Amino acid sequence: MKEGPDIALIGSLVGDPARANMLAALMGGHALTATELAAACGVTPQTASSHLAKLEAGGLLRQRKQGRHRYFALSGEDVGHMLENMMGLAASRGHLRTRTGPKDPALRKARICYDHLAGDMGVRLLDSLLYQGFVHENDSDLDLTEAGRKAMTAFGIDVDALETRRRPVCKPCLDWSSRRSHIAGGLGAALFSRITDLNWARRIRDTRVIAFTPKGETGFLKAFPVAD
């Protein structure tokens, strides 16, 4: 490509297996140290530092210092959105791992995607918002309706605050495991935060898995019904 954005550069950064594993490890939204990321992708700390420098220079990561440690995170929601879409594309083309792990069914049911809910439960959440008329599709985007503003406020979400931020209030994000969309943007993040505040679900340590309690799942399904 001789003109326009350099997608080859982004492709080369994501295309290295070690760097791809690092980026995937950061999809959970938590910042990690270079040592933790080295362990996640099975390389030495020195090799990890080289990869991290390239990812940061390419604008995919940001870092912050805290005491003696440096923590790395995805540079923004758009990077997480790109990675989730790439995972969906890979899955749809049959490019899957040859071995599945014990966490795979749990990841497919519910997981964190940067800062919002993904997996079957995330897809259901968007399906319900559409079904109840709280959001509506506008071409390839989503808009929060007036009924949705009232319902989200009643659910404990500060919609006015969401609407003052530069971040989109709601947007679709293609779910890699179901190959359908879940809800991202400020509303997606706020809904996930509210769900955890209600103790309906919690994140399993050192994974992207979101585990719902029996009571929490009942509450979630009641609050977010879908068409039969």
VENNOR-V410850 format. One record per helix or strand. SS is the DSSP state (h for helix, s for strand). FROM is the first residue (numbers start at 1). TO is the last residue. If there is no record, write none. Layout:
{{SS;FROM;TO} {SS;FROM;TO}}
This chain:
{{h;7;15} {h;17;28} {s;32;33} {h;34;41} {h;45;57} {s;61;66} {s;69;74} {h;77;92} {h;104;109} {s;111;113} {s;116;118} {h;119;131} {s;135;138} {s;141;144} {h;146;154} {h;159;163} {s;171;174} {s;181;184} {h;185;197} {s;201;203} {s;209;212} {h;214;223}}
